[in-house]
Amino acid sequence: MFERSVVVGDEPIPYYYGFGCADDLVNALAAEFKNADAGLLIADRAVAKFAEDIVDRLAEYMTMHVYFLDAEERNKTLGAVQSVIDFAVDRRLTRESFFLAMGGGLTGNIAGLAASLIYRGVRFAHLPTTSVAAFDSVLSLKQAVNLRRGKNLCGCYARPTAIACDLEWLTTGPRSGLVNGLAEMVKNVLIATPEHETLLLRSLGRLGEEAAPDALLSLMRIGIDTKEPLLRADPKERKEALIFEYGHTAGHTVEFVSKGVIRHGEAVAWGMLVAAEVSRSLGYMDEAEVAHHREIVSHLGLPDPRSRLGGLDFARMRQVLAADNKRGYVQCAPDEVPMVLLKGVAEPVLAASGHPLVAVPLDTVMTALSTVAAP
């Protein structure tokens, strides 16, 4: 097992990881929460086998409970958060208890928000079992759920006590699920660390080989190396770290309107292509940069975007875009939406305020969406 400290703001968060290291992870978690009176593991039902194993091992050290949820986009709600809290209160957990979140980013958000609200906050840790969670979402303090008008509109900032990941968990599902989440690593290369592009493409190509553990360790490095410097300076992602929203304006809209049928990683991939088309239409990006976006995204092996986006309700997407949660960082008219745009690799377009955001006409975004979805 390895340990790396990820500094967010002024405080380090220990990240325990390795391949086939569940025993060591349990020991590390038991040490982190050694003074707790009880623990609650909130887990995606799809990883019940791993969750029950962790609970059984931790039960040797302390009282443990487990709560399973169906990690689907339609369940990413305040109601789900309340259900977790009610479950914990019914089992007499206290301010000295802790929560563990085991699953993907959706599970982490629900559990993290619940942990921040119960008794005005208890300690929690992330146990990511997907690539998008392990290499991206658990490195953020943002915890949020969806509202009727859009994605991640209700949330808070909450710092995990620790992160623990057995990279073997990431390899037990279909390869498509593993690769889907790696769109965030493509995003990282495009927005900040182009020096990692060769490593990224080599790692993507080795995921199905015996070298998969080394490839996953390399992908984790790309995630942490990209996010840590910006999160150290901007832990609440309100200024320079907003660059991580690249591809997420259109991506979150696609994910939300598809009701999670198009998963987060794939949606962000299409969102980056939409952002590139917007940049070209506004004169920030040339055809060569747009082509580079298409080429690097193609290495994810995703379905043809035309077959995935063409059937979505574009009128509904326009409504969701209009409620994007980045509104307020830069001045936007009612018919505009704030977007992260690039001039080229690692060259964000900056607003006068210094935010890496541009107010873009909704018509321009919708035209770009139509272009990416065009047959």
N, C-alpha and C positions, 0 to 999 in steps of 0.2 A: 504494500500500500504506500502511496505517496501522499504528501500533504503540501499544499500551497496556500499561502495567505493572499487573499484577494482584498486589496484595500479599496474601500468605498467611502469617500469622504476622508475622515481622519482615522477610521477604525478598520482593522483587518477582520475579515471573515475567513475562518479556516475552511479549506476545501479538501476533503479526504477523498481519494480516488485510487483506482487501480483496476486490474482485470482479475476476476475470481477472488475478490478480497472481502466477501461479506462478513466473515468472522472479525477481521480487523476493523471494519466499519462499525460493527456493533460495539466493539470495545471502545472505539473513539467516541461514539455517541453516549455510551454509558458514562464515560468520563466527563463529557460536556454537561450532562444533566444529572450528575451524581447526587445533587442535593434535592432533586425533585421528589414530590410525593407520588406522582403518577404520570403516565404519558398516554397520549391518544395519537394513533397512527391513522391519518386520513388518506385513503388509497383509492386509486382507480381500480374498479372491479376487474379490469383486464389484466392487472398484475397481482391478483390475489395470491398466487403461489409465492411470489417474492415477499409480499406484505406479511403473510402468515409466518413465513420463515423468520423475518426480522422481528416480529412481535414475540414469537416463541423464544428467540435468543435473548431479547431484551428483558423478557419476563423473568429471566434468571437474576436480574439486577433490581427490578422494580415492578410495580403494578402497571400493567399495560392494557389498553383497550384498542379496538380497531373499528373504524367506520368506513364502509365501502360506498363509493358513489359511481355513477355512470358518467364517465368523462366525455360528455357530448356538449357541443356548443349551446344547445337549447337549455342545458342545465347550468350554464354559467350565470347564475342569478343570485340576487340577494336572498331569495328563498332557500337556495342551497347552503348559503353561509349560515342562515338562521338554523337550518336543520343540524348542521355540524355543532353549533353552539348549544342548542337544546340537548343534543346527544351528550355533550361533555358535561353540562350542568346536571343532567339526570344521573350521571355516573359519579357525581360529587367531585369532579375535578376542581382544583383551586387555583389561586394565583401562583402557587408553587409548582403547578403542573406544567407540562410542555406538550406541544403538538409536533408531529412529524407529517410532512406532505410527501406522499410517494406516488409518482406518476409523471405525466407531462406538465406543460405549462399551465393548462387549465386547472388541474388538480392543485398545483402549487399556488395559483391565484386564490382559489376558493379557501384553501387551508390557511394561507398567509393572511387574508383579510379576516377570517374568523379568529385567528390567533391575535390579531391586533385589536379586535373589538371585545372579546370576552374579558371581563374584569378590567377593561381598558388596557389589555395587553398581557399575553403570556409569551414565554420563549417558544421558538419553533425552529425547525431545521428542514431543509429540502433534501429529499432523496429522489433525484430525477431518474426516470427510466426511459426517456426519449432523447434523441439528439438535440432537438430544439430546446428542450429544458436544460439538459446538462451543459450545453455549450453557449447558451444565450440567456434564457429567461430567468434562471435562478441567480444570475449575476446582477440582477436589478433589484432595487428596493421596492419597485412598483408592484402593488397587489390590487387587482381590480376585477369587477364582474360587469356584465352587460346590462343595459336597460333596454326598454322597448325601442328607443330611437337609435340605438347603436351600440358599438362594442367598447368595452372598458370605460364606460362613462361614470362609474361609481367605484371609488377605491381610496387607497391611502398609500403611504410609504411605511414599510416595516422591514426592519433589518433581521435576517435570520441569524441565529446563534452559530449555525454551521451548515455546511453542505457536504453530503456524502453520496458518492456514486460508485457503484460497481459497474464498470463499462460493459461487463458481460450482459447486464440487463438490456442494454441497447441492441444487442445482436439476436435476441430471441424471437423477435417478430419478423415479418416480411421485410426484405431489403428495401422495398419501395417506401415503407414507413421510415426507415433509417435515413434514406437519402432525402426524403421529403423535408425533413427538418433541417437539412444542411443548407437550405437556401439562405439562412441567416449567416452562414459562413461566407457564402458568395457575396452577400451584402457587406460583410465586414471588409472583404478584400476591395470591393468597389469604393467604399466610403473612406477608408483609412489606411489599410495595410496592403497595398498592391505588391509589396515585396513577398507576401505570402501566397501569391497566385499559383506559382509552380508547386508549392507544397500542397495547396488545396487540391489542385487537379490530380496530382499524384496520389493523394490520400483517398480521393473519391474513387479512383480506379482500383485501389487495393482493398476496398471494403469486403469484397467477396473472397479474398485470398487468406492464406494462413497468416499473412501480415496484418490482418484486420486490427488486432490490438494496438500495434504501432500506429496504424492509420488513425484510429480513434484518439490516441494520445496526441497526435499531431493536430487533429481537428479541435481538440480541447485547447491546445496551445493557441491556435488562431483565435478562438473565442475569447479567452482570457487576455491575451496580449493586445487585442483590439479594444476591449471594453474597459480594462482596468485604468489606463491612463486618463481616459475621459471621465470615468466615474469617480476617480480620485478627486478631480477638480470640480465635478458637477454631479454629486451623488443623487440628486433628485431629478436629473435629466431635464432641466428646465432651460438650459442655454446651449452650450457647445455639444453636450451629450444628446441633444435632440436629433443629431445626425443619425442616431440609431433608428429613427423613424423612417429612414429611407425605404421606399417600397411599401410602407405600412398604411399610407392613406388610402390608396386604392386596394391594397391587399386586405386590410381589415374589412373594408366594405364588401369585397368579394366573399370573404370568409363568412361574414355575418349574413349577407343576403342568401348565400347558398345553404345557410343553417348548418355550417360545419361540414357539409359534404366535400367541399374543397377545403382541405386542411390548411393550417396556418402557414407551413413552409411553402407549399405550392402557391397559396394565395399571395404571399410576399414575393415569390418569384415573378408572378404575373404583375404584381404591383410595381416591381422595379422596371419591367418593360414598359409599363404605362408611364412611369416617371421619366424614363428616357425619351419616350415619344413627346411628352409635355415639354421637356427641355429642348428638344429639337424644334418644336413648333414655336417656342418663345425665343429661339436664337441662342440658347446657351450651349447646346451640344451639337456636334456635327454628325454626319452619317456614320463615320468610322467608329465613334464612341457608341452610337446606338447598336451598330453591328457587334461591337465587343460585348455589350450587354447580352445580346441574343446568343452569342457564341458561348460565353461562360455559363449562362443559365442552361444551355443545352446539355452540359455535362452532368446535370442532375438527372437526366433521363426521364423527365416528367412527360405527361401526355401532351398532345398538341393543344395549345391554349384555345384554339378555335372550337374544339370539341367540348371544352370545359366552360368557357365563358359565354358562348353564343346563346345558350338557353336561359341565362339569368335575366331577371326582371330589371331592365336598365332604368326604368322610372323609379323603382325602389332604391336602386343604387344611388341615384342622384339625391334622394331624400336622406339617405344615410351619410353620404359625403358631406352634406350641408350641416350635419351635427357632429363633425369630426372633433375629437377631444383636444386637438391642438389649437382650437380657436382661442384667441386672447393673447397669445404670445406675440403676434404681429397683427396690425390692423387689417381687417378683412371686411369687404362689403358683404351683404347678405348673399350675393350670387358668386362669392369667391370662397375658396377653401385653402388653408395653409398646407403647403407641401414642402418636403425636403427635396431639393433638386441639385443635380451636379452639372458642372461645366465639363468635367472629365473625371477620371479616376482620382479619388481623394481631393477633389476640388469642389467643395460645396458652394452654392450660391448663397451669399449672406445678405440678410436684411440690414437696414441702417442701424437697428438695435443690436446687431451682432449675432442674432439668432440665425441658424442655418435653415431658414424658412422663407418661402415666397408665397404671396397671395396670388392664387391662380384662379382664373374664371372657371366656374363649374362647367361651362360649355367646352372649354379646352380639355378638361379632364375627361369628360364624357366622350369627346372625339378621340382622345388617345385610347380610352377603353375600347371603343369600337374598332380602332385600328388593330389593336392586339387581338381582338376577338374575331376580326374579319375573316371570312372563308377565302 
